[in-house]
Amino acid sequence: MKSSRIVIIGGGFAGVKCAKTLRKSLPRDKYEIVIFNRENHMVFHPLLAEVAGASVNPDAVAAPLRQMLPHVRCRTEAVQKIDLDHNYVEYESHDGQMRQMAYDHVVIACGGAVNLGMVPGMADHAFPLKTIGDAMALRAHVMQQLEKAEVCDDVARKRWHLFANFEITQAASSSPCQDDEMARDECLATLAHCL
Ligand SMILES: Cc1cc2nc3c(=O)[nH]c(=O)nc-3n(C[C@H](O)[C@H](O)[C@H](O)COP(=O)(O)OP(=O)(O)OC[C@H]3O[C@@H](n4cnc5c(N)ncnc54)[C@H](O)[C@@H]3O)c2cc1C
């Protein structure tokens, strides 16, 4: 009997849990499971702020999909189109060519996308925080501002580097009792030590 192919799009919490559960419960000779994810790892988002703050290394929040998902075919490619009428997905392959893969079942677990356009001006001034690349870019920016503040003789400019640059528009915390205001106060208190 020909095996059925299940294609999962997205290797975040939802896609990985789905792949693990299906792989555990479905026989390998009857069901092939393929997971598409833009990156070859799953990101543990709750610790991204710590990566940006340099208290946690990036590799600690990146779980390699191939290690986590034995007997699941992991594809580091972005799906561009799902044809629900003809049961195939289209993806950009390693050589830039568009290719198709037929499926019997498809699971869409693409998560959300950062939208900095929701607050006027945010796209021009804010940093997104969704990927490890985002966290590293933010880390580099914070370090740069602190370093500039450290060598700056002009007190007003020094304060600008330390305070005016940082505005927390939304705090995502793994601690349920820590609200946005507390996070902001803590952050400002830490920066104040640098003055
Ligand atoms: C900074 C931050 C902190 C957070 N902290 C918490 C917390 O403390 N507690 C909590 O409960 N939640 C927290 N969240 C929310 C939580 O991370 C999300 O709810 C969760 O990640 C959603 O999982 P998901 O699998 O649906 O999507 P995602 O984790 O976004 O995964 C989707 C994956 O699909 C991939 N993908 C998307 N489109 C395609 C495509 N076309 N082709 C191939 N791949 C694709 C993406 O690259 C991504 O890897 C936080 C989120 C962020 C950003």
The ligand as a MOL file (V3000), in Angstrom:
LIG
                    3D

  0  0  0     0  0            999 V3000
M  V30 BEGIN CTAB
M  V30 COUNTS 53 58 0 0 0
M  V30 BEGIN ATOM
M  V30 1 C 9.5120 37.5780 22.4180 0
M  V30 2 C 8.3820 36.6240 22.6680 0
M  V30 3 C 8.1620 36.1350 23.9430 0
M  V30 4 C 7.0980 35.2540 24.2000 0
M  V30 5 N 6.9260 34.7840 25.4860 0
M  V30 6 C 5.9050 33.9350 25.7360 0
M  V30 7 C 5.7030 33.4200 27.0690 0
M  V30 8 O 6.4330 33.7470 27.9950 0
M  V30 9 N 4.6640 32.5490 27.2590 0
M  V30 10 C 3.8350 32.1640 26.2350 0
M  V30 11 O 2.9130 31.3870 26.4550 0
M  V30 12 N 4.0220 32.6270 24.9620 0
M  V30 13 C 5.0130 33.4920 24.7020 0
M  V30 14 N 5.1820 33.9800 23.4240 0
M  V30 15 C 4.2610 33.5590 22.3720 0
M  V30 16 C 4.6410 32.1880 21.8270 0
M  V30 17 O 6.0070 32.1460 21.4820 0
M  V30 18 C 3.7770 31.9200 20.6020 0
M  V30 19 O 2.4350 31.8610 21.0320 0
M  V30 20 C 4.1650 30.6090 19.9500 0
M  V30 21 O 5.4820 30.7190 19.4520 0
M  V30 22 C 3.2430 30.2910 18.8100 0
M  V30 23 O 3.6790 29.0620 18.2670 0
M  V30 24 P 3.4050 28.6900 16.7820 0
M  V30 25 O 3.9850 27.3430 16.5230 0
M  V30 26 O 1.9550 28.8750 16.4930 0
M  V30 27 O 4.1450 29.8020 15.8970 0
M  V30 28 P 5.6870 30.1640 15.8020 0
M  V30 29 O 6.4270 29.8470 17.0370 0
M  V30 30 O 5.7270 31.5600 15.2600 0
M  V30 31 O 6.2430 29.1710 14.6760 0
M  V30 32 C 5.8500 29.2700 13.3360 0
M  V30 33 C 7.0370 28.8050 12.4970 0
M  V30 34 O 6.5940 28.6680 11.1480 0
M  V30 35 C 7.5750 29.2000 10.2840 0
M  V30 36 N 6.8890 29.6060 9.0640 0
M  V30 37 C 5.9190 30.5440 8.9460 0
M  V30 38 N 5.5030 30.6000 7.6710 0
M  V30 39 C 6.2290 29.6680 6.9920 0
M  V30 40 C 6.2730 29.2630 5.6280 0
M  V30 41 N 5.4630 29.8230 4.7180 0
M  V30 42 N 7.1270 28.2810 5.2420 0
M  V30 43 C 7.9400 27.6940 6.1610 0
M  V30 44 N 7.9450 28.0560 7.4700 0
M  V30 45 C 7.1090 29.0290 7.8670 0
M  V30 46 C 8.1730 30.3740 11.0490 0
M  V30 47 O 9.4590 30.6860 10.5490 0
M  V30 48 C 8.2010 29.7960 12.4710 0
M  V30 49 O 9.4010 29.0950 12.6970 0
M  V30 50 C 6.2400 34.8590 23.1440 0
M  V30 51 C 6.4750 35.3250 21.8370 0
M  V30 52 C 7.5170 36.1920 21.5960 0
M  V30 53 C 7.7620 36.6880 20.1780 0
M  V30 END ATOM
M  V30 BEGIN BOND
M  V30 1 1 1 2
M  V30 2 1 2 3
M  V30 3 2 2 52
M  V30 4 2 3 4
M  V30 5 1 4 5
M  V30 6 1 4 50
M  V30 7 2 5 6
M  V30 8 1 6 7
M  V30 9 1 6 13
M  V30 10 2 7 8
M  V30 11 1 7 9
M  V30 12 1 9 10
M  V30 13 2 10 11
M  V30 14 1 10 12
M  V30 15 2 12 13
M  V30 16 1 13 14
M  V30 17 1 14 15
M  V30 18 1 14 50
M  V30 19 1 15 16
M  V30 20 1 16 17
M  V30 21 1 16 18
M  V30 22 1 18 19
M  V30 23 1 18 20
M  V30 24 1 20 21
M  V30 25 1 20 22
M  V30 26 1 22 23
M  V30 27 1 23 24
M  V30 28 2 24 25
M  V30 29 1 24 26
M  V30 30 1 24 27
M  V30 31 1 27 28
M  V30 32 2 28 29
M  V30 33 1 28 30
M  V30 34 1 28 31
M  V30 35 1 31 32
M  V30 36 1 32 33
M  V30 37 1 33 34
M  V30 38 1 33 48
M  V30 39 1 34 35
M  V30 40 1 35 36
M  V30 41 1 35 46
M  V30 42 1 36 37
M  V30 43 1 36 45
M  V30 44 2 37 38
M  V30 45 1 38 39
M  V30 46 1 39 40
M  V30 47 2 39 45
M  V30 48 1 40 41
M  V30 49 2 40 42
M  V30 50 1 42 43
M  V30 51 2 43 44
M  V30 52 1 44 45
M  V30 53 1 46 47
M  V30 54 1 46 48
M  V30 55 1 48 49
M  V30 56 2 50 51
M  V30 57 1 51 52
M  V30 58 1 52 53
M  V30 END BOND
M  V30 END CTAB
M  END
